[in-house]
Amino acid sequence: MTDSVKPRARAADKRRRLATEAARILHEQGVERTTLADIARAADVPVGNVYYYFKTKDELVLAALSEHSAHLDELTNRLDQLPDPRDRLKTLIEAWIDQREVAARYGCPTGTLAVELDKRADGTLDAEAGTVVRRLLEWSGDQFRALGLSDPDDHALTLISAYQGMSLLANALRDPDIMARQGARLLHWLDSLEAPDQTT
């Protein structure tokens, strides 16, 4: 029994390493410039073995998107431990600011991938990337709703649009300070939002 478990555990580990490295390299290089050999090398898996786990590059792109989704779940689960929804949103913004060097070099991991996939002729994977962005919008909307603000989904759209915009500009101008400055503006904006007075 132990002998059969070990190969399965090793296979699961290789698959996970390939997915993790696919997420990182696709973010850094883009889909078109990334080869299966690049990902195999980074994951320390023989390139011939990649096809055992992922038949096509698109399957690896899907695995990378799953990694982004898992990262989002991990982040929002941590944020949900904070009792105040405003603090959750502020900590999210602070996490974006902390990633400013990465954003300046490569942009937002999910956003840049969504834009690149949208330009492909087949148009199948871009919807998957959009799903990850939509989940962040929904989570953010829930926080604004918990604060009792009117139009919580519009506030969420403002927040995530600002993040995508500052990531894009930081990347285009190779200036991480854009993330810091715009992040500070978002924190100030969050502090200024007040729920409607229910007493009138």
N, C-alpha and C positions, 0 to 999 in steps of 0.2 A: 504493500500500500504506500509506503514512504517513497519507493522508487517511482511510482506513477505520479505522485504529487509533485515531486521535484521538477520533472520536465514541464508540467503544467505551470508551476510557479515561475520557472525560468522563461517560458513562453510569454506569460502575462507580463513579466518584468521587461522583456524585450519589446513587446507591443507598447507598453507604457512609455519606455524610453524613446521609442520612435515617435509616438504621438507628442511627447513633451518637446523633443528636439524639432519636430515639424512645426509646432506652434512658434517656437523661438526663431527658427531660420526663415520661415515664411514671413514673419514680421520684419525681420532684418533685411531680407533679400527680395521679397515679393514672390508670387507664385511662378511667374514666367522664368525668372532667373534661377530658381531653385530646382535642383535635380534630386532624384531619389538617392543618388550616390552621396550628395551633400548631407542629406538627412541620415543616411545609414552610417556615414563616417562619424558624424557628431554623436550618434547614439551608440557607437561602437558595436554595430551589428553588420555582419558581412552583407554587401549590397544584394547578393543573390538571395539572401534570407528575407529581404524586405517583402518580396512577393508572396511569401508564405502568410504574412500578416495583412498586407495591403496590396490588392491586385493592381491598383492604378494610383497615379498621383492624386487624382480627385478623392480617392478614399483617404489618403493621408491628409488632404486639405480638410475633409470632414472630421478626421480625428483631431486636427489642430483646432478646429472650431469647437469641438467637444472639450478640449483643454481650456479654451477661453471661457466656455460656459461653466466648467468646473471651478475655474479661478474666480469667476463672478459669484458663484454660489458660496465659495469659501469666504470671500470678502463680505458679502451681504450677511452671511450667518454671523460673522464676527461683529459687524456693525449692529446687527439686531440684538446683541447682548447689551448695548447701551440703552439705558431707560428712556432717554429723550430723543424723539425723532429729529429734532433740530441738530442735536449733537451727532446723530448718525450721518446726516447730510454733510455737516461740517467736517467730520472725520473722513468721509468719502472725498471731499475736495482736497483735504490735506494729503490724502494718499495720492491723488493726481499730482499735486505739487511735488511730492517726494519723488515721483517718477519723471520729473521734468527733463533730466538728462537723456533718458530713453526716448521720451516723446520728441525731443529736439533732433535726435538722430534718426528715428524711424516712424514717428507718428503714433497714433493710437493703434494698438494691436488689432482690435476688431474693426475699427473704422476704416483703416487703410486696406485691410483685407476685403471688406465689403465693397469698397470703391473699385478695387482691382477686379474682383469677381464679377461685378456688374458690367464690366467692359467685355467680358467673354461672350462669344456667340451663343453658347448653349444656354446660358442664363438659369442654371439650376442651383448652383452653390451660393449665389448671392442672397437668396431667400434665407438660407441657413445662417449666414452672417447677420442678416437683419433680425433674426430671431433672438440672438444674443443681445443686440442693442435694444430690442423691444422689451426684453426682460428687465434691463436696467431702467428703462423708462417706467415700467410698471412698478418696480420696487420704489423708485424715487417718488412716483405719484402717490404710493401708499404712505410715504413719510409725510408729504405735504397734506394728505388727507388726515393723518393722525394729528397734525398740528391745527386742524380745524380751519385751514385756509380755503377760500373759495377758489374754484378752478385749479384743483390740485394737479390735474394732468397737464394743464398749460404751464404751470410752474415747473413740472418735471421736464417738459419739452424745452423750456428756456434753459434749465440747468444743463441738460445733456447736449443741447445745441452749443452752449457756451464751451463745454468741455471739448467737443469735437472741433469747434472753431479754433480754440487756443492750441489744441494739439496740432492741428493742420498748420497754423501760422508758426508755431515754435519749430516745427519740422521744416517748413518751407524756408524760413529765415535762419535756421540752425541757431536759434536763440532760446535757451531754456528759461531765461528770465521772463519771457512772455507768459509761461505757465505760472510762475510765481506771482507776477503782477495781476494777471487776470484771475488767478485763484483767490488772491486777497480781495479783489472786487466781488467775487461770488460770495465769499465769507461775509463781507459787509452787507451784501444784498440779502443774504439769509437772515442776518440779525435784524434787518429793517422790516421784514415781513411780519405782519400782525394778523391774527385771526379777526374776522368781523366781530364787532361788539354785539353780543347776544342779548344785552339787557334792554335794547330799544325795541 
